């Protein structure tokens, strides 16, 4: 017997079903048994990339029980009062690897010792940081980059959305040698919006801020 959970609403992408408990049951013909599968609120936690912590969100969770994920026999709804994930605070240093969506990028070693950075596989590669709270306006962009020369564009709402600013990078001799690039941002960089970073091919990005 298997117990799955599905979160109906979430700030983050969630799987259709998550296995939370199971028990192997052997029955003789005509035999019945009572099976108790335990799941607690803390078992519903998922990793919140916006704050790098485990969180249980306020939501309705479907509890599904069956012989397998494709053979659900019964279900119920479980309203849970957890927390609401706030808008992203990009005024704090944000790791590039904590994106919400992406295109034409790959995760790479930030250094030979530790850390993870994002590398653009082609011009126009992008990272999405959803639901960012820029308040009354962010006026400056700063990023730690390495690798090939190129640009980091800050765009709003979509990868080809309004251009808020462009940081230019002269390149480094080693993909593990990082430098800081900066750019001013237009007045459009305010309020609550999705922020996209559009990268030139060969450029590596480890972290950034919008202030």
Secondary structure, 3 states (H helix, E strand, C coil): CEEEEEECCCCCCCCCCEEEEECCCCCCCCCCCCCCCCCCHHHHCEEECCCCEEECECEEEEEEEEEECCEEEEEEEEEECCECCCCECCCCCEEHHHCCEEECEEEEECCCCCCEEEEECCCCEEEEEEEEECCCCCCEEEEEEEECCEEEEEEECCCCCEEEEEEEECCCCCCCCCEEEEEECCCCCCCEEEEEEEECCCEEEEEEEEC
